[in-house]
Amino acid sequence: MGGIFMYKLEIKPEKNIFLITFKGLLSKKEGEEFLSELLRKLKTFDTSKYNLVVDTQELKVSTQDSTDNIKSTIELLVKTPFKGRYNVVPKSIIAELQAKRVVKNDIFNKITPIKSYESLLKSSANL
């Protein structure tokens, strides 16, 4: 069930950025696989020296049974000691509202919304 979902976890040491890119529709199984891979990846570098960029621009509305995984992922990324946290907001307003619905509003105050990954790189003073 569901559509095509893809994610990519990239450590960019030259820019001190940990980039997570999401595309498509997230199912419960895919959310569990992603969370497991994310936990492994976070142990491989000093997160406090990196900025987190989560690109959800191409993320679609997720299935109802995947909301627990979305919540766990967002909470984990907020609790992890990153230098800064940025989110490329989804094109789908419904997907954005869905993420905000599953977590407390104060969590989103700890994440800076940006238009694109490229715009963040151009304003490198933020990094």
C-alpha positions in Angstrom: 0.0 0.0 0.0 1.2 3.5 -0.6 3.2 5.2 -3.2 6.9 5.5 -3.9 8.9 6.8 -0.9 12.5 7.7 -0.9 14.9 9.1 1.7 18.5 10.0 1.7 20.8 10.6 4.7 23.9 12.6 3.7 26.8 13.8 5.9 28.4 16.8 4.2 31.6 17.4 6.2 32.9 20.2 4.0 29.8 22.3 5.0 29.2 20.7 8.4 25.7 19.7 7.3 23.7 16.6 7.9 21.1 16.5 5.1 18.0 14.4 5.2 15.9 14.4 2.1 12.4 12.9 1.9 10.3 12.3 -1.2 6.9 10.7 -1.8 4.5 9.0 0.5 5.6 7.5 3.9 4.2 4.2 5.0 4.5 2.8 8.5 7.0 0.1 7.4 9.2 2.7 5.6 9.0 5.0 8.6 10.3 2.2 10.8 13.2 1.4 8.4 14.1 5.1 8.1 14.1 5.6 11.9 16.3 2.6 12.4 18.8 3.8 9.7 18.7 7.3 11.2 19.6 6.0 14.7 22.6 4.2 13.2 23.8 7.2 11.2 23.6 9.6 14.1 26.2 7.5 15.9 28.8 8.0 13.2 29.6 11.7 13.6 29.6 14.5 16.2 26.2 16.0 15.7 27.0 19.1 17.8 29.4 20.3 15.0 26.8 19.9 12.3 23.7 21.8 11.1 20.7 19.6 10.4 18.8 20.2 7.2 15.6 18.2 6.6 14.3 18.6 3.1 10.6 17.7 3.1 9.8 19.7 0.0 8.7 16.6 -2.0 7.1 14.8 0.9 3.5 13.8 0.4 0.8 13.3 3.0 1.7 10.2 4.9 -0.5 7.3 5.8 -2.4 7.5 9.1 -0.5 4.6 10.6 2.9 6.3 10.1 2.2 9.3 12.3 3.9 7.7 15.3 7.1 7.3 13.3 6.9 10.9 12.1 6.5 12.0 15.7 9.4 9.9 16.9 11.6 11.1 14.1 10.9 14.8 14.7 11.3 14.4 18.5 14.6 12.6 18.0 16.0 15.2 15.7 15.0 18.0 18.1 16.6 16.2 21.1 19.8 15.4 19.2 22.4 18.2 19.9 22.8 19.8 16.4 24.4 23.3 15.9 21.2 24.4 14.2 18.1 22.8 12.7 16.5 23.8 9.3 13.5 22.4 7.4 12.8 22.9 3.8 9.0 23.1 4.0 6.9 20.7 2.0 5.2 22.0 -1.2 2.1 20.2 0.1 0.4 22.4 2.8 -1.5 19.3 4.0 1.8 17.4 4.6 3.1 20.4 6.6 0.0 20.6 8.6 0.1 16.8 9.2 3.6 17.1 10.7 2.6 20.0 12.9 -0.5 18.1 14.1 1.5 15.0 15.3 4.0 17.0 17.5 3.7 19.8 20.0 4.0 23.3 18.6 7.0 24.2 20.8 9.0 21.6 19.0 8.6 23.5 15.7 10.0 26.6 17.4 13.3 24.8 17.5 13.4 24.3 13.7 14.0 27.2 11.3 11.9 26.9 8.1 13.7 27.7 4.9 12.7 27.8 1.2 15.5 25.6 -0.1 18.7 23.9 0.8 20.5 26.1 -1.8 19.1 29.3 -0.1 20.6 28.2 3.2 24.0 27.7 1.5 23.8 31.1 -0.1 23.2 32.7 3.3 26.2 30.9 4.9 26.2 33.4 7.7 23.5 31.2 9.3 25.9 28.2 9.3 
